[in-house]
């Protein structure tokens, strides 16, 4: 099974990070690698993401899990679970008030070995997202301390 992952420690509380993370309409403003997101983060809601490097192939996902200030999960794929892509955003509060952020995408299903050949290397985009989220959340935490 192939997967992609990026992680970073953010010098802000999980609530600040969560606020930036679920404001998908603002992702473009902090160099997330995303040009546009249509939709809102709500359980069961669809989202359409247009990445900077893949404008011709937007990503359609469904929000399948929301645990405020802890995690969010998105899912996309083919009918009958022949191919499933799950993207998880995880926030782990640390004892010093910072937050460990992890972004991970995993693939599974009968057609996964064939389908993942069409998936580009997401590690650079995931790292860019993590760096941008860190900068924006730390900025927000400095502007609006808890």
matplotlib code that plots the C-alpha trace (Angstrom):
import matplotlib.pyplot as plt

x = [0.0, 1.4, 0.9, 2.1, 2.8, 4.1, 4.3, 5.4, 5.4, 3.4, 4.0, 0.3, -2.5, -4.6, -7.6, -5.7, -4.4, -7.9, -9.4, -7.0, -7.4, -11.2, -11.3, -10.8, -11.9, -8.8, -6.2, -5.2, -4.1, -1.4, 0.4, -1.2, -0.7, -4.5, -5.9, -9.6, -11.8, -15.5, -17.7, -17.4, -16.1, -19.2, -19.6, -20.8, -20.3, -18.5, -15.5, -13.9, -10.2, -8.2, -4.5, -2.0, -0.2, -3.2, -5.8, -7.1, -7.8, -9.7, -10.0, -13.5, -13.7, -16.3, -15.7, -16.0, -14.8, -14.6, -13.2, -12.6, -9.0, -8.1, -8.6, -10.5, -10.7, -11.6, -12.4, -12.5, -12.4, -14.4, -17.8, -17.8, -14.6, -12.6, -10.2, -10.3, -8.1, -8.3, -6.7, -6.3, -5.4, -4.3, -3.6, -1.7, -1.5, 1.9, 2.6, 4.4, 1.3, 2.5, 0.7, 2.1, 0.4, 0.3, -1.2, -1.4, -3.1, -3.4, -4.8, -6.5, -8.9, -8.8, -7.8, -5.3, -2.2, -3.4, -4.9, -1.9, 0.2, -1.8, -1.3, 1.7, 4.2, 2.2, 5.0, 6.2, 2.7, 2.0, 5.2, 4.2, 0.8, 2.3, 4.7, 1.9, -0.4, 2.4, 3.1, -0.6, -1.5, 1.6, 0.6, -2.9, -1.8, 0.5, -2.3, -5.0, -3.3, -5.5]
y = [0.0, 3.4, 6.4, 10.0, 11.9, 15.2, 16.3, 19.4, 20.9, 24.1, 26.6, 27.2, 25.4, 22.8, 25.2, 27.8, 25.2, 23.7, 27.1, 27.6, 24.0, 24.0, 27.4, 25.8, 29.0, 30.7, 28.0, 29.9, 32.8, 30.9, 29.1, 25.7, 24.6, 24.9, 27.4, 26.9, 24.9, 24.6, 23.5, 23.6, 21.3, 19.4, 15.7, 14.0, 17.2, 17.1, 19.3, 20.1, 21.0, 22.5, 22.2, 24.7, 22.1, 20.1, 22.6, 20.2, 17.4, 18.7, 16.4, 15.5, 14.3, 13.7, 14.7, 11.4, 12.4, 15.6, 15.7, 19.3, 20.2, 16.5, 15.2, 15.3, 12.7, 12.9, 10.1, 9.7, 6.8, 4.5, 2.7, -0.5, 0.6, -0.7, 2.2, 4.3, 7.3, 8.5, 11.8, 12.3, 15.6, 14.9, 17.4, 16.1, 18.7, 18.7, 19.5, 22.7, 24.2, 23.4, 21.0, 18.1, 18.2, 15.2, 15.0, 11.5, 9.9, 6.1, 4.0, 0.7, -1.4, -4.1, -1.5, 0.4, -1.1, 0.2, 3.5, 4.7, 4.7, 7.8, 9.5, 12.0, 12.2, 14.1, 14.5, 17.9, 19.2, 17.8, 19.4, 22.8, 22.4, 21.7, 24.6, 27.0, 25.8, 26.2, 29.8, 30.8, 29.1, 30.6, 34.0, 33.7, 32.5, 35.5, 37.9, 36.2, 34.5, 32.2]
z = [0.0, -1.0, 1.1, 1.4, 4.6, 6.0, 9.6, 11.5, 14.9, 15.1, 17.9, 18.4, 20.3, 18.5, 18.5, 16.5, 14.1, 13.8, 13.0, 10.1, 8.9, 8.6, 6.9, 3.5, 1.7, 3.1, 2.1, -1.0, 1.2, 3.0, 0.2, 0.8, -2.8, -3.3, -5.8, -4.9, -2.6, -3.1, -0.2, 3.5, 6.2, 7.4, 8.0, 4.8, 2.8, -0.6, -1.3, -4.6, -4.4, -7.3, -6.6, -8.0, -10.1, -11.3, -12.3, -14.9, -12.4, -9.4, -6.4, -5.3, -1.7, 1.0, 4.6, 6.6, 10.0, 12.0, 15.6, 16.4, 17.3, 16.8, 13.3, 10.0, 7.4, 3.7, 1.3, -2.5, -4.8, -7.0, -6.4, -4.5, -2.8, -5.8, -5.1, -1.9, -1.1, 2.5, 3.6, 7.3, 9.0, 12.6, 15.4, 18.5, 21.3, 23.1, 26.7, 25.8, 24.1, 20.6, 18.2, 16.1, 12.7, 10.4, 6.9, 5.5, 2.5, 2.1, -0.8, -0.8, -2.8, -5.5, -8.1, -5.9, -7.6, -10.9, -9.8, -7.7, -10.9, -11.9, -8.5, -8.6, -5.8, -3.2, -0.6, -1.9, -1.9, 1.5, 2.9, 1.3, 3.0, 6.4, 6.1, 5.1, 7.9, 10.4, 9.4, 9.3, 12.6, 14.4, 13.0, 14.2, 17.7, 18.0, 16.9, 19.1, 22.1, 24.1]

ax = plt.figure().add_subplot(projection="3d")
ax.plot(x, y, z, "-o")
ax.set_aspect("equal")
plt.show()
